Amino acid sequence: MTETPLDLVGIGAGPFNLALAALLEGEPGLKARFFERSAAFEWHPGMLLPGAKLQTACLKDLVTAVAPTSPHSFLAYLVAHGRFYQHLAAEFESIDRREFADYLRWVAERVPSVAFGHPVREVTATAEGFRVHLDDTSVSTRQLCVATGRSPIIPEWMQALPRERAYHNAEYLLRELPADVRRIAVVGGGQSSAEVVLDLLARTHTELAEIAWLSSRANFAPLDDTPFTNELFTPAWVEAFHGLPETKRARLLASHHLAGDGISPQTLRELYQTLYRRRYFDAQGACASLLPGREVFAAECLGRRLRLFAHNRLTGTYHHEEVDAVILCTGYRSVLPACLAHVAEHIARDSFGQPQVDAHFRARWTGPGDGRLYLQNLSEHSHGIAEPQLSLMAWRAGVIANAVLGIQRFPTAAWPELVHWGDLVRGDRRLRATSRSNG
Ligand SMILES: Cc1cc2nc3c(=O)[nH]c(=O)nc-3n(C[C@H](O)[C@H](O)[C@H](O)COP(=O)(O)OP(=O)(O)OC[C@H]3O[C@@H](n4cnc5c(N)ncnc54)[C@H](O)[C@@H]3O)c2cc1C
């Protein structure tokens, strides 16, 4: 007897594939499985700091943008947990990441197509699609959706430092700092670095005496969370961006950096006020040396002490910092996961070597068979600044779900939009939309 292939396999069940699993749940006749390597749902556990806030509106949850009546919405979670009124009464400017992580876990446990504790080891191409190899078995599928997240960026100079004293912030809460740390360096200038510095400043009962915060950015720059910048986190912008030539997209993306990677103004205020109090009133706890414009380019280990060499971009001078530990907050980058090694050569690349991904998040496949491969969080270069963020996860999952099903099950059309990015076809659609709504 030959095995019937599944319709869809998802690799990874972080928020992005969880959104797809939640939308497709209960779809008649669809056979889908999502394999997650962790034993239970986790959302960046190394950075789930007590006061850390979500940088996105909680309505931009797993489903609401394309399925507002879904039982897997954030509002459904609040109601199920009996805190709808209290949540509103609390008037949060932004909600705790801990609460959003708990919402995601709640959905993950209710969607039966998600299987935890199943790392995908390898994918091979077959005539019908793909064979997905797990530890003790393998399954075949016609379509595959890869959403395995991003990898921490670790600069070369980190190789010189011992792992127990120098690590990426992705592991921040998963490790204990050695008890003898008196001076620590935090390297990086985005949201995570600010959260780590705030957390270190709050540690008043340790040996920690000083935090050196080095960032290559010219200042501790804010996240641009204003209305017209937020238009970059809409389907209309993704569609317009995707249609641009590669080199133009690359230039634009660099100019949008602070729309996705700045420090939220709320965190900056909290940080400044904490530093103010520490400087003028509080006797206890570490102090901080703020060192913007510093590019760390080398490091060495001197017994228990670590030495970082930095270039001051403002003055053009060089200096070094001696510390007992380093927390690296240098961000994340998209890489195809190791389990795709056998099929990676069949994914067409653009001139920068990045995967070519179409408007339905489907990779251009040059290999054997007619399987479909969808990629999430791997096409910022072609879909824009929103790709690694939560903002459009429900919409993107809706686009992929429609493609998987071959019907327009979810409303994902990008118009009518408020800002016109300027192409004639959509201008025409706008006119039609206006004339229709005028009766
Ligand atoms: C600390 C932090 C806070 C963030 N906060 C926000 C925010 O407030 N707002 C916002 O818009 N964005 C935020 N982001 C960015 C983005 O929303 C998250 O990174 C989001 O988790 C991306 O979802 P994902 O599903 O692509 O990846 P991940 O959440 O990384 O999930 C990928 C999953 O795939 C699994 N996996 C990997 N390889 C395999 C394999 N071979 N087999 C099976 N499973 C595998 C992993 O175990 C993991 O569970 C934040 C990012 C970080 C790091």
The ligand as a MOL file (V3000), in Angstrom:
LIG
                    3D

  0  0  0     0  0            999 V3000
M  V30 BEGIN CTAB
M  V30 COUNTS 53 58 0 0 0
M  V30 BEGIN ATOM
M  V30 1 C 12.9560 39.0150 22.2270 0
M  V30 2 C 12.1280 39.3090 21.0010 0
M  V30 3 C 10.9880 40.0770 21.1170 0
M  V30 4 C 10.2050 40.3650 19.9920 0
M  V30 5 N 9.1320 41.1660 20.1530 0
M  V30 6 C 8.4290 41.5220 19.0720 0
M  V30 7 C 7.3280 42.4340 19.2030 0
M  V30 8 O 7.0120 42.9060 20.2950 0
M  V30 9 N 6.6420 42.7690 18.0700 0
M  V30 10 C 6.9890 42.2550 16.8480 0
M  V30 11 O 6.3300 42.5830 15.8590 0
M  V30 12 N 8.0140 41.4100 16.7110 0
M  V30 13 C 8.7550 41.0370 17.7750 0
M  V30 14 N 9.8110 40.1890 17.6180 0
M  V30 15 C 10.1400 39.6780 16.2710 0
M  V30 16 C 9.2580 38.4560 15.8300 0
M  V30 17 O 7.9250 38.7030 16.0640 0
M  V30 18 C 9.6120 37.2000 16.5610 0
M  V30 19 O 10.9540 36.8670 16.3710 0
M  V30 20 C 8.7490 35.9690 16.1910 0
M  V30 21 O 8.9510 35.0330 17.2030 0
M  V30 22 C 9.0860 35.3520 14.8320 0
M  V30 23 O 8.2880 34.2010 14.6790 0
M  V30 24 P 8.7760 32.8930 13.8930 0
M  V30 25 O 7.6700 31.9130 14.0030 0
M  V30 26 O 9.2850 33.2590 12.5620 0
M  V30 27 O 10.0900 32.4010 14.6630 0
M  V30 28 P 10.3500 31.8230 16.1160 0
M  V30 29 O 9.5000 32.4760 17.1320 0
M  V30 30 O 11.8220 31.8720 16.3010 0
M  V30 31 O 9.8680 30.3080 16.0060 0
M  V30 32 C 10.5200 29.3750 15.1790 0
M  V30 33 C 10.2470 28.0010 15.7500 0
M  V30 34 O 10.7900 27.0100 14.8750 0
M  V30 35 C 11.3340 25.9590 15.6560 0
M  V30 36 N 12.3010 25.2160 14.8370 0
M  V30 37 C 13.4780 25.6610 14.3350 0
M  V30 38 N 14.0730 24.6840 13.6180 0
M  V30 39 C 13.2500 23.6150 13.6590 0
M  V30 40 C 13.3120 22.2920 13.1110 0
M  V30 41 N 14.3570 21.8940 12.3640 0
M  V30 42 N 12.2860 21.4370 13.3580 0
M  V30 43 C 11.2250 21.8220 14.1030 0
M  V30 44 N 11.1300 23.0670 14.6740 0
M  V30 45 C 12.1160 23.9330 14.4380 0
M  V30 46 C 11.9460 26.6640 16.8400 0
M  V30 47 O 12.0910 25.7950 17.9450 0
M  V30 48 C 10.9190 27.7790 17.0960 0
M  V30 49 O 9.9390 27.4010 18.0410 0
M  V30 50 C 10.5990 39.8710 18.7130 0
M  V30 51 C 11.7590 39.1240 18.6020 0
M  V30 52 C 12.5130 38.8370 19.7290 0
M  V30 53 C 13.7950 38.0480 19.5530 0
M  V30 END ATOM
M  V30 BEGIN BOND
M  V30 1 1 1 2
M  V30 2 1 2 3
M  V30 3 2 2 52
M  V30 4 2 3 4
M  V30 5 1 4 5
M  V30 6 1 4 50
M  V30 7 2 5 6
M  V30 8 1 6 7
M  V30 9 1 6 13
M  V30 10 2 7 8
M  V30 11 1 7 9
M  V30 12 1 9 10
M  V30 13 2 10 11
M  V30 14 1 10 12
M  V30 15 2 12 13
M  V30 16 1 13 14
M  V30 17 1 14 15
M  V30 18 1 14 50
M  V30 19 1 15 16
M  V30 20 1 16 17
M  V30 21 1 16 18
M  V30 22 1 18 19
M  V30 23 1 18 20
M  V30 24 1 20 21
M  V30 25 1 20 22
M  V30 26 1 22 23
M  V30 27 1 23 24
M  V30 28 2 24 25
M  V30 29 1 24 26
M  V30 30 1 24 27
M  V30 31 1 27 28
M  V30 32 2 28 29
M  V30 33 1 28 30
M  V30 34 1 28 31
M  V30 35 1 31 32
M  V30 36 1 32 33
M  V30 37 1 33 34
M  V30 38 1 33 48
M  V30 39 1 34 35
M  V30 40 1 35 36
M  V30 41 1 35 46
M  V30 42 1 36 37
M  V30 43 1 36 45
M  V30 44 2 37 38
M  V30 45 1 38 39
M  V30 46 1 39 40
M  V30 47 2 39 45
M  V30 48 1 40 41
M  V30 49 2 40 42
M  V30 50 1 42 43
M  V30 51 2 43 44
M  V30 52 1 44 45
M  V30 53 1 46 47
M  V30 54 1 46 48
M  V30 55 1 48 49
M  V30 56 2 50 51
M  V30 57 1 51 52
M  V30 58 1 52 53
M  V30 END BOND
M  V30 END CTAB
M  END
